[in-house]
Amino acid sequence: MFNVDVLRQAQDRDDYPYVEFLSSAITASPVAACHGLPRLFKAFIQVTRRHKAAIFGQSSHQAPGASADQARQASLKFFAMCDSLLSPVNEDEIRWETKTKLLRIMNSEGLYGANNESIDKVLSRIGEETIAGLANFISENKQVLVEYTLDILSIIVGIDYDLLAHSTPRILHLLLTVPSHTAPAYTYLGKLLDYHRKTRTLDLLVGSLLEACASRALLDRSAASVSPILRHPFLDDFAKSLKSFITPGQVSGIVDTVLHHLREQLLTIVDLSTPSDDDNSRPQKKKRKTAKDGVSPVTESSTRAAVAFSLASRIACTVFSSIPTRYLEDDTKSAVTEVVQYFYAFERSKLKDILKRIRRGASSQDVHWAASSILRLQYCIRTAPSVQVSTQGDQKTASKLLSTLESPISPELRVEILRTLLNDVDLGYCESAPVFDEVLGLLEHHAGELTWSGHVHDVRTDSQATIATCHLLVSRWLPLLDGAASEAQLARFAKLMTSPQSFSQSSVTHEQIGLPSIVQRALHNAELWELHRLRDALLEQINAVTKPLDSVDVLTAVRGVHSPVGLSSDTVGAYRLLLYIPAEYLSRGIRSDLLRRVLAADVLSDHGDAQTALAFAHRAILDIPAAAWLAGHVFASICSDVRAGQDAFGCMHQVIVEG
């Protein structure tokens, strides 16, 4: 098929002599022909390279490498022919799979060179067709075809970014609607980042991301929030790129771009969510009543605006926490601080208006989304190391946030308010007592199985709000709790730590966060045991829960006949907690008391409840020389020989009591 003479003659023609044959084969048997087309393309490349001198000729008048370039151009021409042959194929999956394979071969063989005018038009056309196909396949939920089209876009961007540069915002917008497990989406985003890193044009990428998020075509906030663009793999790489590859001259422009987008979107939200009255058509009395009590309906426009602001604020948080300022001149730093300060004050004023409407009950879901996004963005600006703003005006907002907690609000907004208030306590903007009461009250009144995905947008129920709040408190604010909480509040928290829910076995997957995993992570953290007030509260709670066991006569009980009565769930929780406490924080007296009680717990409990208590006993008595020897025999003796077990148990009890 690829005879040298045929290939030499084909150079003087506009097409190859076997086009009609291939076209007929694809029409007759599209699946078989499409599967063979990439192999033909690869074979053609190999033949033209191997016999380039015979096919294209050599002379002293030709520039060095001319025949190699002619072979490359011939291969590109063959690629264009193959792509045109796929047009009449109706089977979408085989057609897009074949396109993907052809492009991969073209890219891996390095066919794209210096002179590509003819193939540029072909690749641009393929790119536009692919973008249109991607949009259709997403709407039709055809995941396989979505992945093929994203593969094609990734290859084209890798070949020459300029071919699809003008379409980047459109592609990014579509990526906001694909599932998070779409691997080719991350490949495309990686190549996008790689290009902007190399060309030092990350400011353009920031603008494209914000433009994609601002599209009013987005309605599904949950799906967009877990799309590849807003998942940690891309955002982490994006943040690292911003820190390392932004030039000092780009910082001001990037900040201005971000703030402009956020300001415009926030104004749109306020305009759409504010009830409007027609002064000429309503009596004054009726108008006042509507302004106070009317709830603006949830419209498609207001929902789109809230979703756009929520997504853009995620990008903005990444930018604010990553922009490098250590190399900036003082004038530039001052200019950046000034514009961020102005936006922070503007955002705070809009937040007050929104909170006022929420407290009056005149708000809808999109307003709660907007309030959550504002609070999240404010917290990011407060804590961003590269942005130093004055937050003195937040003192008045703290009281309004506290009063808003008394209104019916979404679980997500409740979590964001509590996080902001904890930060306010840390900054000294509000009293600690009411804030910790709200946090502990939420943790105490949980219901249902406590699991959460870990995504802020996914806090939809009170149970998920409980997990999210517990995660915030344990991972960030335990030192604040230790330093500012009252003794009663510390006791409430200690009781929560020993509750059955803190150690329950739930159906939590590796992609979810549960209360047991949060508590156990905290207990493994050495920082917790250095918080003296909190540690003392935990030990006091354990002592109070296990003290009733002092009334049990262990020797009498073990020699007598008794029925297991079971341990209280609080007692089991206390001994489970003891398994995590470092031995050096238990005094000799406390350890002896707990060991004496654990023997009573073993006698009184059934087999299931006793396991936790016995685990602590086995661990703790290893520090007592005589008991260390007995520890290996007592519990086995109890199970194998009752009389021997009673004698050994009494001996070990005496050792523990006498220490």
MARTOR-15818 format. One line per field, with one value per residue (C-alpha): x, y, z; residue in one letter. Coordinates in Angstrom, 2 decimals. Layout:
u = [X; ...]
v = [Y; ...]
w = [Z; ...]
residu = [A; ...]
! end
This chain:
u = [0.00; 2.84; 5.02; 7.84; 6.85; 3.24; 4.30; 6.66; 3.88; 1.46; 3.56; 2.35; -1.33; -3.70; -4.68; -3.46; -4.59; -6.07; -8.46; -11.43; -10.58; -10.33; -13.51; -15.39; -13.98; -15.09; -18.57; -18.87; -17.36; -16.71; -15.63; -13.01; -11.73; -11.45; -9.52; -7.01; -6.63; -4.15; -1.97; -1.94; -0.98; 1.92; 3.08; 2.96; 5.15; 7.72; 7.84; 8.23; 10.99; 12.85; 12.69; 12.60; 15.58; 13.95; 10.52; 11.47; 14.84; 18.14; 20.28; 22.97; 20.42; 18.33; 18.94; 20.15; 17.21; 14.85; 13.83; 13.11; 10.88; 9.12; 8.51; 7.03; 4.77; 3.63; 2.75; 0.74; -1.07; -1.89; -3.16; -5.50; -6.78; -7.45; -9.34; -11.53; -12.35; -13.88; -16.52; -19.24; -18.78; -21.96; -20.71; -19.54; -17.42; -15.34; -14.99; -13.68; -11.50; -9.87; -9.36; -7.65; -5.32; -4.39; -3.53; -1.49; 0.56; 1.05; 2.23; 4.46; 6.14; 6.92; 5.28; 4.42; 7.35; 8.24; 6.13; 2.60; 0.27; -1.83; -2.11; -2.86; -6.20; -6.97; -6.06; -8.03; -11.07; -10.66; -10.38; -13.60; -15.45; -14.12; -15.28; -18.77; -18.77; -17.60; -20.52; -23.00; -21.51; -21.56; -25.24; -25.96; -23.89; -21.66; -18.59; -16.49; -16.91; -16.21; -12.87; -12.01; -12.74; -10.70; -7.84; -7.95; -7.97; -5.02; -3.02; -3.74; -2.83; 0.38; 1.20; 0.59; -1.30; -2.03; -4.30; -6.95; -5.86; -8.98; -11.20; -9.61; -12.42; -15.03; -13.14; -12.62; -16.32; -17.14; -14.65; -16.76; -19.51; -17.55; -17.21; -14.18; -12.95; -12.43; -8.69; -8.15; -9.45; -6.48; -4.15; -5.56; -5.28; -1.72; -0.69; -2.46; -0.51; 2.73; 2.32; 1.53; 4.43; 6.88; 5.59; 5.14; 1.51; -0.30; -2.15; -3.96; -4.86; -6.33; -8.52; -9.63; -10.55; -12.59; -14.31; -15.22; -16.62; -18.60; -20.59; -24.32; -24.92; -23.97; -26.78; -25.52; -23.30; -22.53; -21.31; -19.25; -17.66; -16.17; -15.19; -11.52; -10.87; -11.84; -10.35; -7.16; -4.85; -5.28; -5.68; -2.52; -0.50; -2.08; -1.11; 2.48; 2.71; 1.47; 4.07; 6.93; 6.18; 4.32; 6.52; 6.45; 4.93; 1.95; 0.82; -1.13; -2.85; -3.87; -5.27; -7.21; -8.65; -9.78; -11.34; -13.12; -14.75; -15.79; -17.17; -19.28; -20.68; -21.48; -23.31; -25.31; -26.29; -27.42; -29.44; -31.18; -31.92; -33.30; -37.12; -38.28; -41.53; -43.41; -44.12; -46.92; -48.85; -48.84; -50.09; -47.42; -48.57; -48.45; -45.00; -43.52; -44.88; -43.37; -39.98; -39.85; -41.49; -41.36; -39.08; -37.70; -38.36; -35.49; -35.04; -32.78; -30.82; -30.20; -29.14; -26.71; -25.24; -24.78; -23.14; -20.81; -19.73; -19.22; -16.95; -15.02; -14.41; -12.71; -10.29; -9.81; -8.93; -6.22; -4.84; -4.84; -3.10; -0.45; 0.61; 4.25; 4.86; 8.32; 9.98; 7.63; 8.66; 7.06; 4.93; 3.47; 2.80; 1.00; -1.09; -2.10; -2.97; -5.03; -7.23; -7.73; -8.60; -11.18; -12.75; -12.75; -14.72; -17.09; -17.66; -18.28; -20.97; -22.76; -22.48; -24.23; -27.10; -27.41; -27.29; -30.01; -32.27; -31.51; -32.41; -35.70; -36.45; -36.46; -33.84; -33.60; -31.07; -28.97; -28.60; -27.27; -24.80; -23.64; -23.23; -21.22; -18.94; -18.41; -17.45; -15.12; -13.46; -13.11; -11.50; -9.06; -8.12; -7.68; -5.33; -3.50; 0.20; 0.64; -2.21; -2.20; -5.54; -7.02; -9.97; -10.98; -14.41; -15.22; -15.94; -19.44; -20.04; -19.32; -22.46; -24.56; -23.10; -23.98; -27.57; -27.84; -27.14; -30.53; -32.29; -33.10; -29.97; -28.36; -25.90; -23.11; -23.67; -23.74; -20.32; -18.86; -20.27; -18.80; -15.39; -15.44; -16.50; -13.71; -11.29; -12.94; -12.36; -8.73; -8.40; -10.21; -13.22; -15.88; -16.37; -15.42; -18.23; -21.17; -19.10; -17.94; -21.50; -22.73; -19.98; -20.45; -24.22; -24.01; -21.69; -23.94; -27.18; -26.05; -28.30; -27.85; -24.65; -22.02; -20.22; -19.05; -17.23; -14.85; -16.04; -17.41; -20.19; -21.36; -22.51; -26.22; -27.51; -27.13; -25.14; -22.67; -22.46; -21.55; -18.70; -17.44; -17.49; -15.74; -13.11; -12.54; -12.31; -9.99; -7.69; -7.32; -8.83; -7.97; -5.29; -7.92; -10.38; -7.72; -6.85; -10.22; -12.94; -14.41; -14.00; -17.59; -17.05; -13.89; -15.82; -18.51; -15.87; -14.21; -17.57; -17.96; -14.52; -15.50; -18.96; -19.81; -20.13; -16.47; -15.34; -18.26; -17.64; -19.47; -19.67; -17.34; -15.34; -11.85; -13.44; -15.51; -14.78; -16.40; -16.36; -14.22; -11.52; -11.43; -11.19; -8.55; -6.46; -6.60; -5.64; -2.59; -1.48; 1.14; -0.08; -3.32; -1.51; 0.48; -2.75; -2.81; -6.36; -7.87; -5.79; -6.86; -10.50; -10.17; -8.60; -11.28; -13.99; -12.38; -12.09; -15.73; -17.03; -15.02; -15.29; -18.51; -16.44; -14.66; -17.68; -17.19; -15.42; -13.40; -12.22; -15.69; -17.19; -14.64; -15.06; -18.82; -21.44; -22.67; -24.30; -22.59; -24.39; -22.42; -20.58; -22.09; -21.19; -19.48; -17.23; -16.24; -15.58; -13.40; -11.18; -10.97; -9.75; -7.18; -5.61; -4.46; -3.18; 0.64; 1.65; 3.78; 0.67; -0.86; 0.39; 1.09; -2.00; -4.34; -2.97; -3.47; -7.06; -7.84; -6.29; -8.29; -11.43; -10.62; -10.49; -13.94; -15.10; -13.81; -15.67; -18.96; -18.99; -19.77; -17.03; -17.60; -17.45; -14.47; -12.10; -11.43; -10.90; -8.61; -6.58; -5.90; -5.07; -2.61; -0.94; -0.82; 0.37; 3.47; 4.94; 4.56; 7.33; 5.40; 2.24; 4.15; 4.82; 1.23; -0.22; 0.73; -1.13; -4.14; -6.63; -5.81; -6.19; -9.62; -10.77; -9.15; -9.41; -11.81; -10.11; -6.60; -7.90; -9.48; -6.22; -4.14; -6.67; -6.54; -2.74; -2.58; -5.21; -3.05; 0.03; -1.82; -3.33; 0.02; 1.74]
v = [0.00; 2.35; 1.50; 4.00; 4.68; 5.30; 7.65; 9.51; 10.03; 11.10; 14.16; 15.83; 15.24; 16.94; 13.63; 10.07; 7.42; 5.21; 7.82; 6.35; 2.84; 3.92; 5.95; 2.95; 0.72; 3.12; 3.34; -0.44; -1.37; 1.74; -0.05; -2.28; 0.47; 3.02; 0.57; 0.12; 3.78; 4.72; 1.73; 2.87; 6.37; 5.10; 2.83; 5.75; 7.86; 5.07; 4.43; 8.09; 8.58; 5.44; 6.18; 9.97; 10.25; 8.01; 9.60; 13.27; 13.17; 14.71; 17.28; 19.77; 22.55; 21.34; 22.72; 20.28; 18.42; 19.36; 15.77; 15.18; 18.24; 17.04; 13.67; 15.45; 17.56; 14.45; 12.78; 15.83; 15.70; 12.03; 12.94; 15.55; 12.96; 10.45; 13.06; 13.94; 10.26; 10.15; 12.79; 10.40; 7.93; 7.97; 5.91; 8.65; 6.47; 4.86; 8.18; 10.12; 7.23; 7.14; 10.92; 10.62; 7.86; 9.76; 12.89; 10.90; 9.41; 12.82; 14.25; 11.33; 11.29; 15.01; 15.92; 19.48; 21.66; 25.16; 25.41; 24.24; 26.68; 23.99; 21.73; 24.67; 25.14; 21.44; 21.38; 24.56; 23.05; 19.82; 21.87; 23.78; 20.58; 18.97; 21.82; 21.65; 17.87; 18.16; 20.45; 18.01; 14.94; 16.61; 17.48; 13.92; 12.44; 10.40; 10.08; 7.99; 10.58; 13.39; 11.77; 11.31; 14.95; 16.16; 13.92; 15.62; 19.11; 18.16; 16.94; 20.05; 22.36; 20.38; 20.69; 24.45; 26.38; 29.26; 27.04; 27.10; 30.08; 32.09; 29.18; 28.64; 30.32; 28.22; 25.01; 25.94; 26.70; 23.22; 21.69; 23.13; 20.72; 17.47; 14.93; 15.16; 11.69; 12.71; 12.07; 13.79; 17.03; 17.12; 16.40; 19.39; 21.64; 20.46; 21.40; 24.72; 25.47; 24.29; 26.69; 29.70; 28.87; 28.74; 31.94; 33.76; 34.57; 33.26; 36.57; 35.58; 32.20; 33.89; 36.00; 32.94; 31.03; 33.92; 34.37; 30.68; 30.87; 34.00; 32.30; 32.60; 29.15; 27.42; 26.29; 23.15; 24.56; 21.18; 19.66; 22.71; 22.88; 19.40; 19.81; 19.28; 23.04; 23.38; 20.14; 20.11; 18.57; 21.53; 24.25; 23.08; 23.18; 26.52; 27.97; 26.72; 28.20; 31.57; 31.61; 30.76; 32.17; 35.47; 38.44; 41.45; 43.60; 41.25; 41.25; 44.51; 43.56; 40.14; 41.59; 44.25; 41.62; 39.39; 42.22; 43.62; 40.26; 39.75; 43.28; 43.03; 39.64; 40.72; 43.81; 41.59; 39.32; 42.25; 43.74; 40.47; 39.47; 42.83; 43.01; 45.92; 47.81; 49.94; 53.22; 54.11; 50.85; 50.15; 52.09; 53.32; 51.03; 47.97; 48.94; 49.17; 45.77; 44.20; 45.79; 44.35; 40.96; 40.07; 37.30; 37.65; 34.47; 32.27; 33.08; 31.44; 34.67; 35.03; 31.39; 31.75; 34.89; 33.21; 30.16; 32.35; 34.36; 31.20; 29.64; 32.84; 33.31; 29.89; 31.01; 34.34; 32.61; 30.63; 33.81; 35.85; 33.11; 32.55; 35.85; 36.56; 39.96; 39.50; 40.77; 43.69; 47.28; 49.24; 51.31; 48.19; 46.59; 49.72; 49.83; 46.16; 46.61; 49.70; 48.06; 44.91; 47.04; 48.95; 45.74; 44.23; 47.20; 47.05; 43.34; 43.89; 46.48; 44.12; 41.32; 43.46; 44.08; 40.39; 39.37; 41.90; 40.33; 36.84; 37.85; 39.25; 36.02; 37.79; 35.61; 32.63; 29.88; 31.91; 34.66; 32.09; 30.89; 34.44; 35.08; 31.86; 32.84; 36.35; 34.99; 32.44; 35.12; 37.47; 34.73; 34.06; 37.74; 37.94; 34.99; 35.40; 36.00; 38.11; 40.55; 42.73; 44.48; 46.25; 44.34; 46.77; 47.30; 43.62; 44.23; 45.48; 42.60; 39.96; 40.79; 40.61; 37.21; 35.93; 37.12; 35.60; 32.17; 32.41; 32.63; 29.71; 29.51; 26.91; 24.47; 25.74; 29.34; 28.27; 26.66; 29.73; 32.04; 29.91; 29.84; 33.62; 34.06; 31.78; 33.95; 37.04; 35.60; 34.99; 38.61; 39.93; 41.27; 39.46; 37.59; 33.94; 32.56; 32.92; 31.68; 28.52; 27.97; 28.01; 25.64; 23.19; 23.39; 22.33; 19.44; 18.28; 18.24; 16.17; 13.51; 10.66; 9.13; 11.82; 11.81; 14.61; 14.74; 17.47; 20.00; 23.27; 23.41; 19.94; 20.94; 20.37; 18.89; 19.66; 16.44; 17.52; 20.94; 19.14; 17.27; 20.37; 22.43; 19.69; 19.48; 23.25; 23.25; 20.26; 21.10; 24.85; 26.23; 23.86; 26.24; 29.00; 26.73; 25.86; 29.48; 31.26; 28.75; 28.54; 25.49; 24.49; 24.73; 22.64; 20.05; 19.97; 19.43; 16.68; 14.94; 15.07; 13.52; 10.50; 10.10; 6.84; 8.69; 9.72; 6.10; 4.46; 2.18; 3.78; 3.14; 6.04; 5.59; 6.91; 9.81; 10.92; 12.45; 11.06; 12.09; 9.08; 9.91; 13.56; 12.63; 9.96; 12.30; 14.88; 12.32; 11.32; 14.95; 15.81; 19.42; 18.35; 16.92; 20.13; 22.09; 21.89; 23.05; 20.85; 17.85; 18.31; 18.52; 15.23; 13.50; 14.89; 13.60; 10.16; 10.11; 11.15; 8.53; 5.63; 6.54; 4.52; 1.38; 2.02; 0.61; -2.84; -5.50; -7.15; -10.24; -11.03; -10.52; -12.66; -15.59; -15.38; -16.10; -13.02; -12.08; -9.52; -6.21; -4.38; -1.10; 2.27; 3.70; 6.64; 4.28; 2.39; 5.71; 6.86; 3.78; 4.07; 7.63; 6.42; 4.23; 7.42; 9.37; 9.26; 7.41; 10.29; 12.42; 9.90; 10.20; 7.07; 7.62; 8.16; 5.13; 2.91; 4.15; 3.51; 0.02; -0.88; 0.29; -1.50; -4.83; -4.11; -3.20; -6.52; -8.48; -6.64; -6.36; -8.73; -9.84; -7.10; -4.17; -5.60; -5.56; -1.83; -1.84; -4.85; -3.26; -0.30; -2.57; -4.59; -1.41; 0.35; -2.51; -3.01; -0.18; -2.24; -4.90; -7.61; -7.00; -7.15; -10.85; -11.57; -9.66; -12.45; -15.10; -13.63; -13.09; -16.42; -18.21; -16.71; -18.17; -21.64; -22.55; -20.69; -21.60; -20.80; -17.64; -16.51; -17.05; -15.24; -12.43; -11.94; -11.95; -9.32; -7.23; -7.22; -6.20; -3.31; -2.10; -2.16; -0.65]
w = [0.00; 0.84; -2.14; -2.62; -6.24; -5.25; -2.47; -4.83; -7.37; -4.64; -3.82; -7.02; -6.20; -3.78; -2.20; -1.98; -4.48; -1.77; -0.32; -2.17; -1.00; 2.66; 2.40; 1.02; 3.76; 6.50; 4.97; 4.71; 8.09; 10.20; 13.37; 11.73; 9.44; 12.26; 14.39; 11.57; 10.66; 13.46; 12.51; 8.89; 9.97; 12.05; 9.23; 6.78; 9.08; 9.37; 5.61; 4.64; 7.20; 6.19; 2.45; 2.50; 0.13; -2.46; -2.12; -2.01; -3.76; -2.76; -4.54; -3.77; -4.15; -1.20; 2.26; 4.91; 6.40; 3.59; 2.91; 6.60; 6.65; 3.50; 5.15; 8.15; 5.93; 4.07; 7.37; 8.44; 5.11; 5.74; 9.22; 7.73; 5.26; 8.06; 10.05; 7.06; 6.56; 10.07; 9.33; 8.05; 10.93; 13.01; 15.94; 18.30; 20.53; 17.77; 15.91; 18.93; 20.05; 16.61; 16.61; 19.97; 18.78; 15.61; 17.59; 20.09; 17.26; 15.69; 19.01; 19.99; 16.57; 16.81; 13.50; 14.53; 13.50; 12.40; 9.25; 10.10; 8.38; 6.70; 9.74; 12.08; 10.35; 10.71; 14.41; 15.10; 13.40; 15.38; 18.57; 17.91; 17.01; 20.17; 22.41; 20.89; 21.32; 24.93; 25.75; 24.20; 25.85; 29.27; 28.89; 27.72; 30.56; 28.22; 30.40; 27.98; 25.23; 27.70; 28.47; 24.78; 23.98; 26.95; 25.82; 22.42; 23.95; 26.18; 23.19; 21.11; 24.00; 24.47; 20.76; 20.55; 23.21; 20.83; 18.73; 21.49; 23.59; 22.72; 23.82; 27.24; 29.26; 27.41; 28.14; 31.80; 32.11; 30.78; 33.24; 36.06; 35.04; 34.69; 37.53; 39.79; 38.78; 35.13; 34.81; 31.41; 32.92; 35.30; 32.37; 30.50; 33.57; 34.15; 30.61; 30.98; 34.16; 32.58; 29.66; 31.85; 34.17; 31.29; 29.70; 33.04; 32.15; 35.22; 35.40; 32.20; 33.70; 36.78; 34.52; 32.53; 35.69; 37.04; 33.69; 33.66; 37.20; 36.38; 33.64; 34.30; 32.82; 36.08; 38.37; 40.13; 42.87; 44.44; 41.18; 40.24; 43.70; 43.33; 39.68; 38.73; 38.74; 42.41; 43.68; 45.74; 43.09; 40.75; 43.38; 45.17; 41.93; 41.07; 44.46; 44.16; 40.67; 41.90; 44.67; 42.34; 38.90; 39.34; 38.53; 40.90; 38.18; 37.82; 41.46; 41.39; 38.14; 39.45; 42.68; 40.76; 38.41; 41.27; 43.27; 40.22; 39.49; 43.10; 43.46; 40.30; 41.27; 44.82; 43.58; 41.24; 44.13; 46.27; 43.40; 42.55; 46.16; 47.31; 47.08; 44.93; 45.36; 42.87; 44.59; 42.17; 42.41; 46.18; 49.15; 51.55; 54.35; 52.14; 50.85; 54.35; 55.23; 52.12; 52.70; 56.18; 55.86; 52.18; 51.05; 47.56; 45.57; 44.52; 40.85; 38.33; 37.98; 41.71; 41.98; 39.07; 40.62; 44.01; 42.42; 40.34; 43.40; 45.46; 42.83; 42.13; 45.85; 45.93; 43.22; 45.00; 48.28; 46.49; 44.93; 48.16; 50.12; 47.43; 45.89; 46.79; 48.37; 49.86; 46.67; 46.13; 46.53; 49.34; 46.96; 45.37; 48.76; 49.90; 46.73; 47.09; 50.75; 49.98; 47.33; 49.41; 52.45; 50.42; 49.13; 52.63; 53.96; 50.97; 51.53; 55.24; 54.53; 52.15; 54.70; 57.31; 54.90; 54.10; 57.78; 58.54; 55.94; 57.27; 60.83; 59.57; 57.76; 54.39; 52.70; 50.41; 49.82; 47.41; 50.04; 52.54; 49.91; 49.35; 53.09; 53.49; 50.60; 52.00; 55.42; 53.85; 51.76; 54.74; 56.79; 53.94; 53.68; 57.46; 57.60; 54.27; 55.01; 51.89; 52.62; 55.72; 56.28; 59.28; 60.75; 63.49; 61.96; 62.48; 66.17; 65.34; 62.96; 65.64; 67.65; 64.48; 63.67; 67.14; 66.84; 63.36; 64.87; 66.59; 63.22; 60.91; 58.76; 56.55; 58.19; 55.93; 57.00; 60.66; 60.32; 58.57; 61.25; 64.03; 62.35; 61.97; 65.60; 66.83; 64.90; 66.43; 69.92; 69.02; 67.85; 70.93; 69.02; 71.08; 74.34; 74.34; 76.52; 74.09; 71.16; 72.95; 74.20; 70.60; 69.46; 72.32; 72.02; 68.39; 69.26; 72.11; 70.14; 67.19; 65.70; 63.26; 61.94; 61.80; 58.46; 56.20; 52.87; 54.04; 51.45; 52.82; 50.24; 51.31; 54.80; 54.20; 57.45; 61.14; 61.58; 58.91; 60.55; 63.79; 62.11; 60.29; 63.50; 65.47; 62.74; 62.92; 66.71; 67.00; 64.10; 64.70; 67.89; 70.77; 72.15; 72.13; 73.95; 76.53; 77.14; 76.95; 77.88; 81.36; 83.58; 82.88; 79.12; 79.33; 81.32; 78.60; 75.95; 78.01; 78.32; 74.55; 74.11; 76.24; 74.70; 72.89; 69.57; 69.78; 69.48; 67.67; 64.72; 61.79; 58.07; 57.27; 54.06; 53.37; 51.47; 54.48; 57.85; 60.99; 64.63; 65.71; 63.15; 64.27; 67.96; 67.43; 65.29; 68.07; 70.72; 68.69; 68.54; 71.15; 71.21; 72.92; 75.94; 76.38; 76.92; 80.71; 81.44; 78.77; 79.84; 83.47; 82.38; 80.50; 83.51; 85.84; 83.52; 83.43; 87.22; 87.68; 85.26; 86.72; 90.44; 91.06; 90.46; 93.80; 95.62; 94.06; 96.18; 93.45; 95.39; 96.68; 93.26; 91.43; 93.87; 93.85; 91.27; 89.48; 86.22; 83.98; 84.27; 81.59; 81.80; 81.09; 77.71; 79.43; 81.39; 78.26; 76.52; 79.41; 79.23; 75.46; 75.92; 78.45; 75.79; 74.03; 77.04; 77.34; 80.50; 81.78; 82.26; 84.69; 88.26; 90.30; 92.43; 89.47; 87.68; 90.74; 91.13; 87.49; 87.60; 90.70; 88.96; 85.73; 87.57; 88.94; 85.47; 84.16; 86.82; 86.31; 82.56; 79.74; 77.37; 74.77; 77.20; 79.06; 76.12; 76.28; 80.03; 79.90; 77.12; 79.38; 82.31; 80.27; 79.07; 82.43; 84.64; 82.54; 84.60; 87.81; 87.98; 89.81; 87.84; 84.58; 85.18; 86.22; 83.27; 80.90; 82.92; 84.67; 81.88; 80.21; 83.57; 84.10; 80.79; 81.14; 84.84; 87.10; 90.41; 89.17; 87.60; 90.88; 92.77; 90.12; 89.94; 93.70; 93.65; 90.94; 92.70; 95.83; 93.80; 92.22; 95.49; 97.26; 94.17]
residu = [M; F; N; V; D; V; L; R; Q; A; Q; D; R; D; D; Y; P; Y; V; E; F; L; S; S; A; I; T; A; S; P; V; A; A; C; H; G; L; P; R; L; F; K; A; F; I; Q; V; T; R; R; H; K; A; A; I; F; G; Q; S; S; H; Q; A; P; G; A; S; A; D; Q; A; R; Q; A; S; L; K; F; F; A; M; C; D; S; L; L; S; P; V; N; E; D; E; I; R; W; E; T; K; T; K; L; L; R; I; M; N; S; E; G; L; Y; G; A; N; N; E; S; I; D; K; V; L; S; R; I; G; E; E; T; I; A; G; L; A; N; F; I; S; E; N; K; Q; V; L; V; E; Y; T; L; D; I; L; S; I; I; V; G; I; D; Y; D; L; L; A; H; S; T; P; R; I; L; H; L; L; L; T; V; P; S; H; T; A; P; A; Y; T; Y; L; G; K; L; L; D; Y; H; R; K; T; R; T; L; D; L; L; V; G; S; L; L; E; A; C; A; S; R; A; L; L; D; R; S; A; A; S; V; S; P; I; L; R; H; P; F; L; D; D; F; A; K; S; L; K; S; F; I; T; P; G; Q; V; S; G; I; V; D; T; V; L; H; H; L; R; E; Q; L; L; T; I; V; D; L; S; T; P; S; D; D; D; N; S; R; P; Q; K; K; K; R; K; T; A; K; D; G; V; S; P; V; T; E; S; S; T; R; A; A; V; A; F; S; L; A; S; R; I; A; C; T; V; F; S; S; I; P; T; R; Y; L; E; D; D; T; K; S; A; V; T; E; V; V; Q; Y; F; Y; A; F; E; R; S; K; L; K; D; I; L; K; R; I; R; R; G; A; S; S; Q; D; V; H; W; A; A; S; S; I; L; R; L; Q; Y; C; I; R; T; A; P; S; V; Q; V; S; T; Q; G; D; Q; K; T; A; S; K; L; L; S; T; L; E; S; P; I; S; P; E; L; R; V; E; I; L; R; T; L; L; N; D; V; D; L; G; Y; C; E; S; A; P; V; F; D; E; V; L; G; L; L; E; H; H; A; G; E; L; T; W; S; G; H; V; H; D; V; R; T; D; S; Q; A; T; I; A; T; C; H; L; L; V; S; R; W; L; P; L; L; D; G; A; A; S; E; A; Q; L; A; R; F; A; K; L; M; T; S; P; Q; S; F; S; Q; S; S; V; T; H; E; Q; I; G; L; P; S; I; V; Q; R; A; L; H; N; A; E; L; W; E; L; H; R; L; R; D; A; L; L; E; Q; I; N; A; V; T; K; P; L; D; S; V; D; V; L; T; A; V; R; G; V; H; S; P; V; G; L; S; S; D; T; V; G; A; Y; R; L; L; L; Y; I; P; A; E; Y; L; S; R; G; I; R; S; D; L; L; R; R; V; L; A; A; D; V; L; S; D; H; G; D; A; Q; T; A; L; A; F; A; H; R; A; I; L; D; I; P; A; A; A; W; L; A; G; H; V; F; A; S; I; C; S; D; V; R; A; G; Q; D; A; F; G; C; M; H; Q; V; I; V; E; G]
! end
